[in-house]
Amino acid sequence: MNIKKVVKNVTFVKSGSGHLTPRITIPIEWAREMELSENEKEVELTFNSETKELNVKKVTK
């Protein structure tokens, strides 16, 4: 298993109605390794509330 780690800040973007939306960017190298593209961009997010861990997985069709 090849685990890579990077520390990022969460950006909070305010919508027109005043609600905040959190966003996180991932390194382009990771997106390429996950074989994400403008045509294949769907990912599944899993959040573990006990460990406070967020996982990202490419959706395969």
N, C-alpha and C positions, 0 to 999 in steps of 0.2 A: 504494500500500500504506500503510495506516494502522497503524503499530506503536505499541503501548502497553506501558509498562514499569512494574513495581512490584516493590519488594523485600519479601520475606516471610520469616518464620522457619518452619522445619520443626518441627512439634510431634511429639514421640515419645510414644505412648500405650502403656502396658504392658497386655498382655492378662491374663486370669485365670491363664494358665499361665506368665506371666513374660516372654513374648516382647515385643519392642518393634515397634510399627508406626508408620512415619513418615506424617504427614499434612500436606497443604498446602491452604489455602483459597484460593479465587479471588474477586476482587471480584464482587458481584452484577451489576454492570453488564456485565461480561464474560460471565457466564452468560446474561444476557438477550440480549446480542448474538449469542451462539452458539445461541440459541433452545433452551437447556436448561430443563427443567422437572421437576417431580416425576414426570411420566409419560414424558418423553423425557430420560433422564439418562445414557445410555450414551456413554462417551467412549473413544477409543483413545489410549494413551500410547505414545510412541516415545522411546527413550533412545539417544543417540549417546555411546558410552563414550570415543571419542577426543576429542570436543569438550566432553564433560560437559554436553550440552544435552538438556533434556526438552521434548517438544512434546505438546500436547493437541489432539485433533481430535474433533469431534462425529461419532458414528457415525450415518450416515443409512441408513434401511432402505427 
